[in-house]
Amino acid sequence: MRLGATLFEDTRLSGSGDVSCSTCHQAEPSFSDGVDRHLGLDGKPLDRRTPPLWNMAWGLSWFWDGRAPSLEAQAAGPVENKREMGGDLRRAIETLAADPLMRKSFAAAFPEDPAVTRDSLTKALAALARILVSPETRFDRWVKGDDRALDQDEIAGLSLFVGKARCVACHQGWRFTDEAFHDIGLPSSDKERGPVLGAKAADQAFRTPSPRERVWSAPYMHDGSLSPPSRTGWTIMRQVS
């Protein structure tokens, strides 16, 4: 995990040498960046917003379109994306392997195979992702039996969430996500989920995001097109943040 945290901050993974994972995944706004879409290396907004990183260990696939089958595969994606970090992992690995301190860190993390490799680098980043677990919230305390943890407005919001508003149809379980992909009718020209599945019907379907800790990570949706929610929305979001 310690090696992963070091790599997460290391700008040498990027092609320009001045971008790290933490450039977009900033700790305070729930490991996101607080903007609708981060600017890419070409100076233009990226296609999708930076997703928070909480509770990734329980995912079934990764990225907004689910194209990564493992956290290790996900870890390499932004590094090699030309518009995100623009890196070349082969060159980055050569650079890290030439650094005595990094060689020592890799040897400590992987004593049976201490070489600096693509496999060990992505494993280290994935190990960091697996420990990013959202903290206990007032909602969790309420579920455990603390009737005073939520106020009346919040309980009314929860009733809407699980009842008339039917939010729970997709936002379910302790992470409030079914890990599925849905087209909810947002206007968007982003049609990348379809190619992942090889099914045109899924073109504009995106992962159900978890609202845990999301009160700190507005704006919302895969493209950052929704501003902070209404009072009712905040009432619900506050419970799980």
Secondary structure by P-SEA (a helix, b strand, c coil): caaaaaaaacccccccccccccccccccccccccccccccccccccccccccccccccccccccccccccaaaaaaccccccccccccaaaaaaaaaacaaaaaaaaaaccccccccaaaaaaaaaaaaaaccccccaaaaaaacccccccaaaaaaaaaaaccccccccccccccccccccccccccccccccccccccccccccccccccccccccccccccccccccaaaaaaaaaac
